[in-house]
Amino acid sequence: MNVLNLLLITISVIMECFVLIYFSNVVLEPKHSKLQSNLIIILGYFIYGVLCLFENPIINITDFFIVTFCVLRIGFKDNTKSLILKTIILMVLMMFGELLISLLFKKEINSDFHSNITVVQNIVFAVVSKIVYSAGVFVLRFCTVAKVRNNQTKEMLWVLLMPLTACIYFSFFNRVCFLFDDFMRTVFLLIGILLTVSSFIVYMVCDRIVEKNEEIQHLQKLDYKKEIDKKSYELIKSKYNDLRTMVHDFNKYCNNIEGMLNEDREEARSFIKSLENKNKEFMLIEHTNNRALNIVLSQKYRECNSKNIDFQVYIQAIDLSFLSEIDTVSIFANLLDNAIEGCAESKVKKIFLNVYQVNGAYVVFKVENSSDNKPNEKDGILKTLKKDYLMHGIGMESIKKALSNYDGQLRWEYNEETKIFKTTAMIAYYDKIKKK
């Protein structure tokens, strides 16, 4: 191993390392911070560079696969099959780039390859082959649809055969192509290009399959959440009707007790007054003409009361009957669930719901809640902090889906100084009332 070879190996490994950092940061989501995940790649490729000192093509290819897969597995979020496919595709591109340049020198890539070509050829091989590899990875980046792959599909097992076939072919081609004339080498090269393009197509098709599967599962989760909201609403409605009956009897009971009290018993009267005030608290929400909203607010009020959350409601006397029951539940139950979750760990526990009309044209649903912790946000999308992310974190999506039935809009903001999280939904009110 001379100084030149050491320098060329260093250049090659560094270029491959930066290419993988670019690719992984664009198409994958880091498990840790970006800095940590990138440091994992750098550490892995440092080990890979040391292993490349053996100058054995078979060992180098094996090491490339193992190191690349391991650093992606440790540093980034993706399922195993998808990572294997990505790693093999990268290996195909790397082998194709090196084989293409070796054809220019008419030399087989083996342990004596670098010593059998000139210094200039060594430099050209190290740099140009990695440029070809980089170009291929750049194209591959645009073939990838999404960053996170939570699903694994059976199709991914079969699509691995195509890039694996390309790798085996390149290894075979490297050994035998120089036994044939230029015409046959051209034919071999065209077959190699065809296999590489086919591997790209297979990767794209597989990526789209997984993407569609994720979209289907996401829609199923939304429908399932909607079904849960509906069942919860029916259960709460049943309890709410019982509550109204109880409240009605409760008033009579209080009146009878108060009539029976001929003596001035301040303690008894104070107790009765507190019960009456509690009764009024339940009835504060009765001024809406949307029964589903009344039910949701009653349930959320009791939930907040049990968690020592100060829940205040202000609703203008406006017609909200244009909202369907299930959409009302999806919008308000999820808005308030998010608010309860947000202020649950805060020192100050306050939620304020404000429903009002703007210029007779829009109705606004605004929820403000205290939150000591800044919301977990990624690319403008709120992410749940719960471990069960498959069933949680879709509250905002449920709200947006319900609002879409009314051409509604949703936005949120967080004030770090006041530690207040504000969610605002707006619906074109005049048109909805006019259509009724």
C-alpha positions as CSV (number, residue, x, y, z in Angstrom):
1,M,0.0,0.0,0.0
2,N,1.7,3.2,-1.2
3,V,0.8,6.8,-0.3
4,L,-1.0,7.4,-3.6
5,N,-3.4,4.4,-3.1
6,L,-4.0,5.5,0.5
7,L,-4.9,9.0,-0.8
8,L,-7.2,7.6,-3.5
9,I,-9.0,5.3,-1.1
10,T,-9.5,8.3,1.3
11,I,-10.9,10.4,-1.5
12,S,-13.3,7.7,-2.7
13,V,-14.6,6.9,0.8
14,I,-15.0,10.6,1.7
15,M,-17.0,11.1,-1.5
16,E,-19.2,8.1,-0.8
17,C,-19.7,9.3,2.7
18,F,-20.9,12.7,1.7
19,V,-23.2,11.2,-1.0
20,L,-24.8,8.9,1.6
21,I,-25.2,11.8,4.0
22,Y,-27.0,13.8,1.3
23,F,-29.2,10.8,0.3
24,S,-30.2,9.8,3.8
25,N,-31.0,13.3,4.9
26,V,-33.2,13.9,2.0
27,V,-35.2,10.6,1.8
28,L,-35.1,9.4,5.4
29,E,-36.0,10.8,8.8
30,P,-33.2,10.7,11.5
31,K,-33.8,8.6,14.6
32,H,-31.8,11.1,16.6
33,S,-30.8,14.7,15.7
34,K,-29.4,15.2,12.2
35,L,-26.0,15.8,13.6
36,Q,-26.0,12.5,15.5
37,S,-27.3,10.5,12.6
38,N,-24.7,12.1,10.3
39,L,-21.9,11.4,12.8
40,I,-23.0,7.7,12.7
41,I,-22.5,7.7,8.9
42,I,-19.1,9.3,9.3
43,L,-18.0,6.8,11.9
44,G,-19.3,3.9,9.8
45,Y,-17.5,5.1,6.7
46,F,-14.3,5.6,8.7
47,I,-14.4,1.9,9.6
48,Y,-15.3,1.2,5.9
49,G,-12.2,3.2,4.8
50,V,-10.0,1.1,7.0
51,L,-11.4,-2.1,5.6
52,C,-10.8,-0.9,2.1
53,L,-7.1,-0.9,2.8
54,F,-7.1,-4.6,2.1
55,E,-7.8,-3.8,-1.6
56,N,-9.9,-6.8,-2.2
57,P,-12.9,-6.0,-4.5
58,I,-15.1,-8.8,-3.0
59,I,-14.3,-7.7,0.6
60,N,-14.8,-4.1,-0.3
61,I,-18.3,-4.7,-1.9
62,T,-19.3,-6.8,1.2
63,D,-18.0,-4.2,3.6
64,F,-19.9,-1.4,1.6
65,F,-23.2,-3.3,1.9
66,I,-22.7,-4.1,5.6
67,V,-21.5,-0.6,6.7
68,T,-24.1,1.3,4.6
69,F,-27.0,-0.9,5.9
70,C,-25.8,-0.6,9.5
71,V,-25.4,3.1,9.6
72,L,-28.8,3.7,8.0
73,R,-30.4,1.2,10.3
74,I,-28.9,2.8,13.4
75,G,-29.2,6.4,12.4
76,F,-32.5,6.6,10.5
77,K,-36.2,5.6,10.6
78,D,-37.1,3.0,8.0
79,N,-38.2,-0.6,7.9
80,T,-35.6,-3.3,7.4
81,K,-36.7,-4.5,3.9
82,S,-36.8,-0.9,2.6
83,L,-33.3,-0.3,3.9
84,I,-31.9,-3.5,2.4
85,L,-33.4,-2.4,-1.0
86,K,-31.9,1.1,-0.7
87,T,-28.5,-0.3,0.2
88,I,-28.5,-2.8,-2.7
89,I,-29.5,-0.1,-5.1
90,L,-26.6,2.1,-3.9
91,M,-24.3,-0.9,-4.3
92,V,-25.5,-1.3,-7.9
93,L,-24.8,2.3,-8.6
94,M,-21.3,2.1,-7.0
95,M,-20.4,-1.1,-9.0
96,F,-21.8,0.3,-12.2
97,G,-19.7,3.5,-11.9
98,E,-16.5,1.6,-11.2
99,L,-17.1,-0.9,-13.9
100,L,-17.9,1.8,-16.5
101,I,-14.6,3.6,-15.8
102,S,-12.6,0.3,-15.8
103,L,-13.8,-0.3,-19.3
104,L,-12.0,2.8,-20.4
105,F,-8.8,1.3,-19.2
106,K,-9.6,-2.2,-20.3
107,K,-8.5,-3.6,-17.0
108,E,-10.3,-6.0,-14.7
109,I,-11.0,-4.6,-11.2
110,N,-9.0,-6.9,-8.9
111,S,-6.4,-6.7,-6.1
112,D,-3.8,-5.6,-8.7
113,F,-6.0,-3.1,-10.5
114,H,-4.4,0.1,-9.1
115,S,-0.9,-1.1,-9.6
116,N,-1.6,-2.0,-13.3
117,I,-2.7,1.5,-14.3
118,T,-1.0,4.8,-14.3
119,V,-1.2,7.5,-11.6
120,V,-3.5,9.7,-13.8
121,Q,-5.7,6.7,-14.5
122,N,-5.9,6.0,-10.8
123,I,-7.0,9.5,-10.1
124,V,-9.5,9.4,-13.0
125,F,-10.9,6.1,-11.7
126,A,-11.3,7.3,-8.1
127,V,-12.9,10.6,-8.9
128,V,-14.9,10.0,-12.1
129,S,-16.4,6.6,-10.8
130,K,-17.6,8.4,-7.7
131,I,-19.0,11.3,-9.8
132,V,-21.0,8.7,-11.7
133,Y,-22.1,7.1,-8.4
134,S,-23.1,10.6,-7.1
135,A,-25.1,11.3,-10.2
136,G,-27.0,8.0,-9.9
137,V,-27.8,8.7,-6.2
138,F,-29.0,12.2,-7.1
139,V,-31.4,10.6,-9.6
140,L,-32.4,8.0,-7.0
141,R,-33.3,10.7,-4.6
142,F,-36.0,12.0,-6.9
143,C,-37.3,8.4,-7.3
144,T,-38.1,8.3,-3.6
145,V,-41.5,9.5,-2.5
146,A,-41.6,9.8,1.2
147,K,-39.1,9.9,4.1
148,V,-40.6,7.4,6.6
149,R,-41.6,3.9,5.8
150,N,-43.7,2.4,8.7
151,N,-45.0,-0.5,6.5
152,Q,-43.4,-3.5,5.1
153,T,-44.9,-5.2,2.1
154,K,-44.4,-8.7,0.7
155,E,-43.6,-7.2,-2.7
156,M,-40.3,-5.9,-1.3
157,L,-38.9,-9.4,-1.0
158,W,-39.4,-10.0,-4.7
159,V,-38.1,-6.7,-5.9
160,L,-34.8,-7.3,-4.2
161,L,-34.1,-9.9,-6.9
162,M,-33.6,-7.3,-9.6
163,P,-30.8,-5.2,-8.0
164,L,-29.2,-8.4,-6.6
165,T,-29.2,-9.8,-10.2
166,A,-27.5,-6.5,-11.3
167,C,-24.8,-6.9,-8.7
168,I,-24.1,-10.5,-9.6
169,Y,-24.0,-9.5,-13.3
170,F,-21.5,-6.7,-12.7
171,S,-19.2,-9.1,-10.8
172,F,-19.5,-11.6,-13.7
173,F,-19.0,-8.9,-16.3
174,N,-15.9,-7.6,-14.6
175,R,-14.3,-11.1,-14.8
176,V,-15.1,-12.0,-18.4
177,C,-15.7,-8.9,-20.4
178,F,-12.1,-8.5,-21.4
179,L,-12.1,-12.0,-22.9
180,F,-14.3,-10.7,-25.7
181,D,-14.0,-8.1,-28.4
182,D,-15.2,-4.5,-28.3
183,F,-18.6,-5.4,-29.8
184,M,-19.4,-8.0,-27.1
185,R,-18.2,-5.6,-24.4
186,T,-20.6,-3.0,-25.7
187,V,-23.4,-5.6,-25.6
188,F,-22.4,-6.5,-22.0
189,L,-22.4,-2.8,-21.1
190,L,-25.8,-2.3,-22.6
191,I,-27.2,-5.2,-20.6
192,G,-25.6,-3.7,-17.5
193,I,-27.3,-0.3,-18.2
194,L,-30.6,-2.1,-18.8
195,L,-30.3,-3.9,-15.4
196,T,-29.4,-0.6,-13.7
197,V,-32.4,1.2,-15.2
198,S,-34.6,-1.8,-14.4
199,S,-33.4,-1.7,-10.8
200,F,-34.4,2.0,-10.7
201,I,-37.9,1.2,-12.1
202,V,-38.3,-1.6,-9.6
203,Y,-37.3,0.7,-6.7
204,M,-39.8,3.4,-7.9
205,V,-42.6,0.9,-8.2
206,C,-41.9,-0.6,-4.8
207,D,-41.7,2.9,-3.3
208,R,-45.1,3.8,-4.8
209,I,-46.7,0.6,-3.5
210,V,-45.5,1.3,0.0
211,E,-46.7,4.9,-0.3
212,K,-50.1,3.8,-1.4
213,N,-50.3,1.3,1.4
214,E,-49.5,4.0,3.9
215,E,-52.1,6.3,2.5
216,I,-54.7,3.6,2.7
217,Q,-53.8,2.8,6.3
218,H,-53.8,6.5,7.2
219,L,-57.3,6.8,5.7
220,Q,-58.4,3.7,7.6
221,K,-57.1,5.2,10.8
222,L,-59.1,8.4,10.1
223,D,-62.2,6.3,9.5
224,Y,-61.6,4.3,12.6
225,K,-61.1,7.4,14.6
226,K,-64.3,8.8,13.2
227,E,-66.1,5.6,14.1
228,I,-64.7,5.8,17.7
229,D,-65.8,9.5,17.9
230,K,-69.3,8.4,16.7
231,K,-69.5,5.6,19.3
232,S,-68.2,7.9,22.0
233,Y,-70.8,10.5,21.1
234,E,-73.6,8.0,21.3
235,L,-72.4,6.8,24.7
236,I,-72.1,10.4,25.9
237,K,-75.5,11.3,24.5
238,S,-77.1,8.5,26.4
239,K,-75.4,9.7,29.6
240,Y,-76.3,13.3,28.8
241,N,-79.9,12.5,28.6
242,D,-79.7,10.8,32.0
243,L,-77.9,13.9,33.3
244,R,-80.7,16.2,32.1
245,T,-83.3,14.0,33.8
246,M,-81.2,14.0,37.0
247,V,-80.8,17.8,36.8
248,H,-84.5,18.3,36.4
249,D,-85.2,16.1,39.5
250,F,-82.3,17.7,41.3
251,N,-83.9,21.1,41.0
252,K,-87.2,19.9,42.5
253,Y,-85.3,18.2,45.2
254,C,-83.4,21.4,46.1
255,N,-86.7,23.4,46.1
256,N,-88.4,20.9,48.4
257,I,-85.5,21.0,50.8
258,E,-85.4,24.8,50.8
259,G,-89.1,24.9,51.4
260,M,-88.8,22.5,54.4
261,L,-86.1,24.7,56.0
262,N,-88.1,27.0,58.3
263,E,-85.1,27.7,60.5
264,D,-82.2,29.8,59.5
265,R,-79.5,27.2,59.0
266,E,-76.7,29.0,57.1
267,E,-74.7,25.8,56.6
268,A,-77.6,24.0,55.0
269,R,-78.5,26.9,52.8
270,S,-74.8,27.3,51.8
271,F,-74.7,23.7,50.8
272,I,-77.9,23.9,48.8
273,K,-76.6,27.0,47.1
274,S,-73.4,25.3,46.1
275,L,-75.5,22.4,44.6
276,E,-77.6,24.9,42.6
277,N,-74.4,26.6,41.3
278,K,-73.1,23.2,40.3
279,N,-76.3,22.6,38.5
280,K,-76.0,25.9,36.7
281,E,-72.4,25.0,35.6
282,F,-73.8,22.0,33.8
283,M,-76.5,24.2,32.1
284,L,-74.2,26.9,30.9
285,I,-73.6,25.1,27.6
286,E,-77.4,24.8,26.9
287,H,-77.5,28.0,25.0
288,T,-76.2,26.4,21.7
289,N,-78.7,24.9,19.3
290,N,-76.3,22.1,18.3
291,R,-77.1,19.1,20.6
292,A,-73.8,17.3,19.7
293,L,-71.8,20.4,20.7
294,N,-73.7,20.6,24.0
295,I,-72.9,16.9,24.7
296,V,-69.2,17.2,23.8
297,L,-68.9,20.3,26.0
298,S,-70.6,18.6,28.9
299,Q,-68.3,15.6,28.7
300,K,-65.2,17.8,28.3
301,Y,-66.2,20.0,31.2
302,R,-66.5,17.0,33.5
303,E,-63.2,15.7,32.2
304,C,-61.4,19.0,32.9
305,N,-63.0,19.3,36.3
306,S,-61.6,15.9,37.2
307,K,-58.1,17.0,36.1
308,N,-58.3,20.4,37.8
309,I,-58.3,22.2,34.5
310,D,-60.1,25.6,34.4
311,F,-62.3,25.2,31.4
312,Q,-64.1,28.4,30.3
313,V,-66.6,28.6,27.4
314,Y,-68.0,31.6,25.5
315,I,-70.3,30.9,22.6
316,Q,-72.3,33.6,20.8
317,A,-76.0,33.1,20.2
318,I,-75.5,32.0,16.6
319,D,-77.0,29.1,14.6
320,L,-74.6,26.1,14.6
321,S,-77.2,23.6,13.5
322,F,-75.6,23.4,10.0
323,L,-72.8,21.3,11.5
324,S,-73.6,17.6,11.3
325,E,-73.3,15.7,14.6
326,I,-70.3,13.6,13.5
327,D,-68.4,16.6,12.2
328,T,-69.2,18.6,15.4
329,V,-67.8,15.7,17.4
330,S,-64.7,15.4,15.2
331,I,-64.0,19.1,15.3
332,F,-64.7,20.0,19.0
333,A,-63.8,16.7,20.6
334,N,-60.4,16.7,18.9
335,L,-59.7,20.4,19.5
336,L,-60.5,20.0,23.2
337,D,-58.6,16.6,23.5
338,N,-55.5,18.3,22.2
339,A,-56.0,21.2,24.6
340,I,-56.4,18.9,27.6
341,E,-53.3,17.0,26.5
342,G,-51.4,20.2,26.1
343,C,-52.1,21.7,29.5
344,A,-52.1,18.4,31.4
345,E,-48.4,18.8,32.4
346,S,-48.5,22.6,32.7
347,K,-48.3,24.5,36.0
348,V,-51.2,26.7,34.9
349,K,-54.1,24.5,33.6
350,K,-56.5,26.7,31.6
351,I,-58.6,26.1,28.5
352,F,-60.7,28.8,26.8
353,L,-63.2,28.0,24.0
354,N,-64.5,30.9,22.0
355,V,-67.1,30.4,19.3
356,Y,-68.1,33.7,17.5
357,Q,-69.3,35.2,14.3
358,V,-67.2,37.6,12.1
359,N,-69.1,40.1,10.0
360,G,-72.0,37.7,9.6
361,A,-69.9,35.8,7.0
362,Y,-67.7,33.5,9.1
363,V,-68.0,31.4,12.2
364,V,-64.7,30.9,14.2
365,F,-63.9,28.2,16.7
366,K,-60.9,29.2,18.8
367,V,-59.3,27.1,21.5
368,E,-56.6,28.6,23.7
369,N,-54.8,26.4,26.3
370,S,-51.8,26.7,28.5
371,S,-48.8,24.6,27.6
372,D,-45.4,24.8,29.2
373,N,-43.9,22.6,26.5
374,K,-43.5,23.8,22.9
375,P,-45.5,21.5,20.6
376,N,-43.7,18.9,18.6
377,E,-43.7,20.2,15.1
378,K,-42.2,18.8,11.8
379,D,-42.6,20.6,8.5
380,G,-45.6,22.6,9.8
381,I,-47.3,19.4,11.0
382,L,-48.0,18.7,14.6
383,K,-46.6,15.4,15.9
384,T,-47.9,13.5,18.9
385,L,-45.7,13.0,21.9
386,K,-47.5,9.8,22.8
387,K,-45.7,6.5,22.3
388,D,-48.8,5.0,20.6
389,Y,-48.2,7.1,17.5
390,L,-50.1,4.7,15.2
391,M,-53.5,5.5,16.9
392,H,-52.7,9.0,18.1
393,G,-51.4,12.2,16.4
394,I,-54.3,12.1,13.9
395,G,-56.5,14.5,15.8
396,M,-55.6,17.5,13.6
397,E,-56.2,15.3,10.5
398,S,-59.7,14.4,11.7
399,I,-60.4,18.1,12.3
400,K,-59.2,19.1,8.9
401,K,-61.2,16.3,7.3
402,A,-64.4,17.5,9.0
403,L,-63.7,21.1,8.2
404,S,-63.2,20.2,4.5
405,N,-66.9,19.4,4.3
406,Y,-67.5,23.2,5.0
407,D,-64.6,24.6,3.0
408,G,-63.1,25.4,6.4
409,Q,-59.6,26.3,7.4
410,L,-57.4,25.4,10.4
411,R,-54.3,27.1,11.8
412,W,-52.4,27.0,15.0
413,E,-49.7,29.0,16.8
414,Y,-47.7,28.9,20.0
415,N,-46.6,31.9,22.1
416,E,-43.4,30.9,24.0
417,E,-43.6,34.0,26.2
418,T,-47.2,33.5,27.4
419,K,-47.0,29.7,27.0
420,I,-50.3,29.7,25.2
421,F,-51.2,27.3,22.4
422,K,-53.9,28.6,20.1
423,T,-55.9,26.6,17.5
424,T,-58.3,28.4,15.2
425,A,-60.9,26.9,12.8
426,M,-62.9,29.1,10.4
427,I,-66.0,28.2,8.3
428,A,-67.8,30.3,5.7
429,Y,-70.9,30.8,7.9
430,Y,-73.3,32.8,5.6
431,D,-73.2,30.3,2.8
432,K,-74.0,27.4,5.1
433,I,-77.0,29.1,6.6
434,K,-78.2,30.2,3.2
435,K,-78.1,26.7,1.9
436,K,-80.2,25.3,4.8
